[in-house]
Amino acid sequence: MKHRKEAWARVLPEETFRVLFKEATECAGTSPLNDEKRPGTFVCAACHSPLFTQQTKFNSGTGWPSFWQAIEGAVDTKTDFKLILPRTEYHCAHCGGHQGHVFRDGPAPTGLRYCNNGVALRFVPDGEALPPVREP
């Protein structure tokens, strides 16, 4: 696993690497993806696996891109105790890159809010080919 992280560090911008593989958090309100409204797909910034579609994006008012549902099988979760109280962290199921946390205060139909770091995502507009999934 250490070897894979070192390989990702060589191909990703520093802030993107810190969020995805050191579980850092970008500052709220800094991602241009907060305002992205075009039809398309949000892919992992590391491996390019599709994670979310524009149809499930909503404005949560938190300052981070938010979604009420991930693409089936695209993310895995684990319990995070960094803030003492447990939270559910989610990460890309393909490369393991940390995306954000999921909360139970989102809109219908799921009631979930996947609160995502913008630097952990890349947006691909409809009509543009999705990039191939990559390894480090």
Legacy VTK file of the C-alpha trace (Angstrom):
# vtk DataFile Version 3.0
C-alpha trace
ASCII
DATASET POLYDATA
POINTS 136 float
0.000 0.000 0.000
2.861 2.393 0.792
4.265 1.820 -2.698
0.890 2.722 -4.279
0.675 5.958 -2.262
4.183 6.938 -3.350
3.211 6.279 -6.968
0.084 8.467 -6.646
2.205 11.220 -5.055
4.271 11.369 -8.247
1.277 11.906 -10.569
-1.154 14.038 -8.529
-1.020 17.702 -7.482
0.079 18.019 -3.831
-3.303 19.151 -2.448
-5.145 16.416 -4.343
-2.720 13.798 -3.013
-3.088 15.116 0.567
-6.886 14.845 0.424
-7.053 11.496 -1.367
-4.264 9.602 0.359
-3.633 11.432 3.637
-7.339 12.111 4.324
-6.929 15.897 4.505
-9.863 18.272 3.890
-9.859 21.187 1.485
-11.179 24.564 2.676
-14.933 24.980 2.298
-16.104 27.089 -0.621
-12.889 26.763 -2.638
-13.946 24.220 -5.259
-15.275 25.386 -8.628
-17.256 22.125 -8.652
-19.628 23.657 -6.082
-21.175 25.650 -8.944
-20.996 22.942 -11.630
-24.495 22.411 -13.018
-23.909 20.883 -16.476
-24.982 17.296 -17.120
-22.064 14.948 -16.634
-20.138 12.585 -14.400
-17.834 13.215 -11.450
-14.854 10.852 -11.449
-12.121 10.193 -8.882
-9.267 12.664 -9.439
-6.728 9.856 -8.986
-7.949 6.784 -10.843
-10.784 8.356 -12.890
-13.406 5.845 -11.713
-16.922 7.310 -12.068
-18.334 8.129 -8.611
-21.357 10.449 -9.009
-23.635 11.847 -11.696
-24.870 15.419 -11.954
-28.445 14.163 -11.421
-27.616 13.364 -7.771
-25.767 16.628 -7.005
-27.422 19.259 -4.817
-26.495 22.502 -3.078
-26.054 21.549 0.574
-24.862 25.008 1.636
-21.772 23.444 3.222
-19.203 24.745 0.736
-18.347 21.299 -0.647
-19.837 19.491 -3.639
-22.624 17.292 -2.278
-24.543 14.345 -3.681
-27.484 12.296 -2.403
-26.316 9.051 -4.031
-23.101 7.522 -5.372
-22.953 5.363 -8.480
-23.654 1.784 -7.376
-20.456 0.050 -6.204
-18.320 3.185 -6.712
-17.541 3.966 -3.063
-16.728 2.036 0.090
-17.130 3.331 3.645
-15.425 3.060 7.004
-15.910 4.629 10.429
-13.746 7.674 11.126
-13.066 8.723 14.753
-10.800 11.732 14.000
-13.265 14.193 15.578
-13.951 11.859 18.554
-17.562 11.256 17.502
-17.803 8.610 14.791
-18.412 9.717 11.199
-18.747 7.646 8.058
-15.840 8.277 5.696
-16.161 7.161 2.096
-13.501 6.497 -0.467
-13.170 5.430 -4.092
-13.776 1.686 -4.273
-11.152 1.339 -7.035
-8.087 3.183 -5.671
-9.044 3.777 -2.030
-8.723 7.567 -2.333
-10.542 9.503 0.421
-13.426 11.524 -0.999
-15.258 12.841 2.070
-17.907 11.901 4.611
-21.509 10.802 4.258
-24.204 12.151 6.599
-27.875 11.345 7.123
-29.144 14.907 6.590
-29.529 14.939 2.804
-32.569 15.276 0.571
-35.009 12.633 -0.611
-35.013 10.035 -1.927
-32.017 8.693 0.074
-31.729 11.219 2.924
-27.945 11.026 2.473
-25.403 13.796 1.913
-22.114 12.690 0.400
-19.978 15.726 1.255
-17.055 15.563 -1.172
-13.724 17.344 -1.408
-13.709 19.077 -4.785
-10.001 18.404 -5.386
-10.749 14.686 -5.052
-13.035 14.861 -8.096
-12.827 15.667 -11.773
-15.942 16.642 -13.747
-16.543 15.176 -17.203
-19.389 16.874 -19.110
-21.856 14.733 -21.063
-20.646 14.321 -24.627
-16.999 14.133 -23.556
-15.500 10.646 -23.238
-14.833 9.457 -19.712
-11.116 9.030 -19.127
-9.906 5.443 -18.823
-9.590 4.160 -15.275
-5.915 4.266 -14.330
-3.502 2.773 -11.836
-0.640 4.766 -10.279
LINES 1 137
136 0 1 2 3 4 5 6 7 8 9 10 11 12 13 14 15 16 17 18 19 20 21 22 23 24 25 26 27 28 29 30 31 32 33 34 35 36 37 38 39 40 41 42 43 44 45 46 47 48 49 50 51 52 53 54 55 56 57 58 59 60 61 62 63 64 65 66 67 68 69 70 71 72 73 74 75 76 77 78 79 80 81 82 83 84 85 86 87 88 89 90 91 92 93 94 95 96 97 98 99 100 101 102 103 104 105 106 107 108 109 110 111 112 113 114 115 116 117 118 119 120 121 122 123 124 125 126 127 128 129 130 131 132 133 134 135
